Amino acid sequence: MDLALDARSDLDAEVQPPPKFSILATGLTKSFGPKTVVEAIDLRVREGEFFGFLGPNGAGKSTTIKMLVGLLRPTAGRIVIAGRDLAVDPLGVKAHIGVLPEELNLYERLTCEEFLHFAGSMYGLSEEVTEQRTEELLEVLALAEHRDKLIVDYSHGMKKKTALAAALIHDPRVLFLDEPFEGIDAVSGRVIRAVLQQLTQRGVTIFFSSHIMEIVERLCTEVAIINAGRIVGIGSLADLRVQSATGENGSLEDVFLRLVGAGDERESLSWVK
């Protein structure tokens, strides 16, 4: 046995830096009057992670995301995004995140190009940088030929891509995406997936929520599942299979249904036989 080699291996293990977390939430709680919709959840998302966040309707998923991006103030708990405490430095956090909410809030009497220029100026980008990034985003997201059309006349999918472009224009370190593929055609969906994977490869953290299990399973390296305001499973798909006892071949949908307690609810109508 080479003792010197063993000693060096031990030393290398000791000096390895701890993982960097882009999102840290501890004891995160939100109550509306007597009703608690998110209860003492903890989240740790590593830098460069493609992190999925799943839950049935009414589970507290959107409320959690709104707290993480500073749209809702937690009743209790602490949030640290990109090394900044959200309660202490909210503007510093918002300068380093991009947000695509499920409910789009766009200035629909602007064109897409005008909206992106507005977003760039709000993030303090120079006119030159804003112009360059706007052109690239319009081309990549297939919006260039619609650049002079008012957003109010866009389809839902085009509005979604406009909101995504605005979330990307300032090159955020953390990207929050709530249902980003809803209403998106297959061609645009493939392009968006490629862009998102490229972002994680250069260290951008993506916090991704969707009801489309196949996309989450394909893209995400770790997933958290929330139900009734509590985290009921978290980890890689392999970890979740163990936690849910679904077996080594269980799909993410199988895992999800087991962890949220979906049983044999009635699945048919009395008059449909």
matplotlib code that plots the C-alpha trace (Angstrom):
import matplotlib.pyplot as plt

x = [0.0, 1.3, 0.9, 2.0, -0.7, -3.3, -2.3, -2.5, -5.9, -7.1, -5.6, -7.4, -10.7, -10.2, -9.3, -12.1, -14.3, -17.9, -20.6, -21.8, -25.6, -27.4, -30.6, -30.9, -34.2, -34.6, -37.8, -39.7, -43.3, -46.3, -49.6, -52.7, -54.6, -55.1, -54.3, -50.7, -50.0, -46.2, -44.9, -41.2, -39.7, -35.9, -34.4, -30.7, -30.0, -26.4, -24.8, -25.4, -28.2, -31.3, -33.7, -37.3, -40.1, -43.3, -46.6, -50.3, -52.6, -52.9, -49.8, -48.0, -45.7, -46.5, -46.5, -43.0, -41.7, -43.2, -41.4, -38.1, -38.2, -39.3, -43.0, -44.3, -42.9, -42.5, -44.3, -41.1, -37.8, -34.8, -34.0, -30.5, -30.2, -26.8, -25.1, -27.5, -30.0, -33.4, -34.6, -31.5, -30.7, -33.8, -32.6, -29.2, -31.0, -33.3, -30.4, -29.0, -32.2, -34.5, -38.1, -40.7, -43.9, -46.8, -49.1, -47.5, -47.4, -46.3, -46.7, -48.8, -49.0, -45.3, -43.7, -41.4, -38.4, -39.5, -40.2, -36.8, -35.1, -37.2, -36.1, -32.5, -32.6, -34.3, -31.3, -28.9, -27.5, -25.9, -27.8, -25.2, -25.4, -29.2, -29.4, -27.0, -28.8, -32.2, -31.3, -29.9, -33.0, -35.4, -33.6, -33.1, -36.7, -38.2, -39.6, -37.6, -40.3, -42.8, -40.6, -42.9, -46.2, -47.7, -47.5, -51.3, -51.6, -49.3, -50.4, -49.9, -46.8, -45.3, -46.0, -44.4, -41.2, -41.2, -41.3, -38.5, -36.4, -36.9, -35.8, -32.6, -31.5, -29.4, -27.6, -28.9, -27.1, -30.3, -33.4, -36.8, -39.2, -42.8, -44.5, -42.1, -43.3, -47.0, -48.3, -44.9, -44.7, -42.4, -39.8, -39.5, -39.6, -36.5, -34.6, -35.6, -34.4, -31.1, -30.6, -31.5, -29.0, -26.3, -27.0, -26.5, -23.3, -21.9, -23.0, -26.5, -28.9, -32.4, -35.3, -38.0, -41.6, -43.9, -46.8, -45.2, -43.4, -41.6, -39.8, -38.9, -37.5, -35.5, -34.0, -33.7, -30.8, -32.7, -36.3, -38.3, -42.0, -44.3, -47.7, -50.0, -47.3, -44.5, -41.7, -42.5, -39.5, -36.3, -33.2, -32.3, -34.8, -32.9, -33.2, -37.0, -37.5, -36.1, -38.1, -41.3, -40.6, -41.5, -38.7, -35.7, -37.8, -40.4, -41.0, -41.1, -44.8, -45.0, -42.8, -44.9, -48.2, -46.9, -45.4, -48.4, -50.7, -52.7, -54.7, -57.5, -59.7, -62.7, -61.5, -64.6, -68.1, -71.2, -72.6, -69.4, -69.2]
y = [0.0, 3.4, 5.4, 8.7, 8.3, 7.5, 10.5, 12.8, 11.4, 12.2, 15.7, 16.3, 15.2, 17.6, 20.7, 20.3, 23.4, 23.0, 23.2, 26.7, 27.2, 29.7, 29.3, 28.7, 28.8, 27.7, 27.5, 29.2, 29.7, 31.7, 32.1, 34.0, 34.7, 31.4, 29.3, 28.2, 27.4, 26.9, 25.4, 25.5, 24.2, 24.0, 24.2, 24.1, 24.4, 24.2, 26.6, 25.4, 23.1, 22.5, 22.1, 21.0, 22.1, 20.0, 20.0, 19.5, 22.5, 24.3, 22.7, 25.9, 25.8, 29.3, 30.8, 29.4, 30.8, 34.2, 34.3, 33.2, 36.0, 38.7, 39.1, 37.8, 38.4, 35.2, 34.9, 33.2, 31.9, 33.1, 33.3, 33.7, 34.0, 34.3, 34.9, 37.8, 37.8, 38.7, 40.5, 42.6, 43.3, 42.8, 45.0, 43.2, 39.8, 41.1, 42.4, 38.8, 36.8, 36.4, 35.5, 34.0, 33.9, 31.7, 34.7, 37.0, 40.8, 42.5, 46.0, 44.9, 48.2, 47.9, 45.8, 43.0, 45.0, 48.0, 45.8, 44.2, 47.6, 48.7, 45.6, 46.2, 49.8, 48.7, 46.4, 49.2, 47.7, 50.1, 50.9, 49.0, 45.8, 46.0, 46.4, 43.4, 41.1, 42.1, 41.2, 37.8, 37.0, 38.0, 35.7, 32.7, 32.8, 33.3, 36.7, 38.7, 38.8, 40.0, 42.7, 45.5, 43.9, 45.0, 42.4, 42.6, 40.9, 38.0, 34.5, 33.1, 31.2, 34.4, 36.3, 33.5, 33.8, 37.6, 37.2, 34.7, 37.0, 39.8, 37.4, 36.5, 39.9, 40.9, 37.5, 36.4, 34.1, 32.5, 31.9, 31.1, 29.6, 28.8, 26.8, 28.1, 25.5, 26.2, 27.2, 26.8, 24.9, 22.0, 23.9, 26.7, 24.3, 22.5, 25.8, 26.9, 23.6, 24.0, 27.5, 26.5, 23.6, 25.9, 28.3, 25.6, 24.5, 28.0, 28.0, 29.6, 28.0, 27.2, 26.8, 25.2, 24.4, 22.6, 20.1, 18.4, 15.5, 14.3, 17.6, 17.8, 14.3, 15.0, 18.3, 18.4, 17.0, 17.3, 17.7, 18.8, 17.8, 19.9, 18.8, 20.6, 23.2, 20.7, 19.1, 15.4, 14.4, 15.9, 14.7, 13.0, 10.7, 7.8, 9.4, 10.0, 6.4, 5.3, 7.8, 6.8, 3.0, 3.0, 0.7, 1.4, 1.7, 4.1, 7.2, 10.7, 10.6, 7.4, 8.9, 12.1, 10.3, 8.1, 11.0, 13.3, 10.4, 10.1, 6.9, 5.2, 8.3, 8.0, 8.3, 7.7, 9.2, 7.3, 8.0, 7.1, 3.3]
z = [0.0, -0.9, 2.3, 0.7, -2.0, 0.6, 2.6, -0.5, -1.3, 2.2, 2.0, -1.4, 0.2, 3.1, 1.0, -1.5, -1.3, -0.1, -2.8, -3.6, -3.2, -5.4, -3.5, 0.3, 2.0, 5.7, 7.7, 4.9, 5.9, 4.6, 6.3, 5.1, 8.3, 10.1, 7.0, 6.5, 2.8, 3.1, 6.3, 7.4, 4.1, 3.5, 0.0, -1.1, -4.8, -5.9, -8.4, -11.9, -10.9, -13.1, -10.2, -10.6, -8.3, -8.5, -6.7, -7.3, -7.7, -4.4, -2.8, -2.2, -5.3, -6.7, -3.2, -2.6, -5.9, -5.2, -1.9, -3.4, -6.0, -3.6, -4.7, -1.3, 2.1, 4.1, 7.5, 8.8, 7.5, 5.6, 1.9, 0.5, -3.3, -5.1, -1.7, -0.8, 2.0, 0.3, 3.5, 3.8, 0.1, -2.1, -4.9, -5.0, -5.3, -8.0, -10.0, -10.2, -10.9, -14.0, -13.5, -15.9, -13.9, -14.7, -15.0, -17.5, -16.7, -19.9, -21.2, -24.1, -25.9, -26.6, -29.3, -28.2, -29.3, -27.3, -24.3, -24.3, -24.6, -21.6, -19.6, -20.5, -19.3, -16.0, -15.4, -16.1, -19.4, -21.8, -25.0, -27.0, -24.9, -24.8, -28.6, -29.2, -26.8, -28.0, -31.6, -30.5, -28.3, -31.1, -33.5, -31.2, -30.0, -33.5, -32.7, -35.2, -37.8, -35.3, -33.8, -34.9, -33.8, -30.5, -27.7, -27.3, -30.7, -29.9, -29.3, -25.7, -26.8, -28.3, -25.1, -23.1, -25.3, -24.9, -21.1, -21.2, -23.4, -20.8, -18.0, -19.9, -21.2, -18.2, -18.0, -14.5, -12.2, -11.1, -13.3, -12.0, -14.6, -13.8, -16.6, -19.3, -21.9, -21.6, -25.0, -26.7, -30.0, -30.5, -32.5, -30.0, -27.1, -28.5, -28.9, -25.4, -23.9, -25.6, -24.4, -20.8, -20.8, -22.2, -19.3, -16.7, -18.3, -17.7, -14.0, -14.2, -11.7, -13.0, -10.6, -12.9, -12.2, -14.6, -14.7, -17.7, -16.0, -19.1, -19.5, -15.8, -15.9, -19.0, -17.9, -14.1, -12.2, -8.8, -8.0, -4.9, -4.5, -2.4, -1.1, 1.3, 2.0, 2.9, 1.0, 0.7, -1.5, -2.7, -4.6, -7.9, -9.6, -8.0, -4.6, -5.1, -6.2, -2.9, -0.9, -2.6, -2.8, -6.5, -7.6, -9.8, -13.0, -11.6, -13.7, -12.2, -12.6, -10.6, -7.9, -7.8, -7.5, -4.7, -2.7, -2.9, -1.9, -5.1, -4.6, -6.4, -6.7, -9.0, -12.5, -14.5, -15.0, -14.2, -17.7, -19.6, -19.8]

ax = plt.figure().add_subplot(projection="3d")
ax.plot(x, y, z, "-o")
ax.set_aspect("equal")
plt.show()
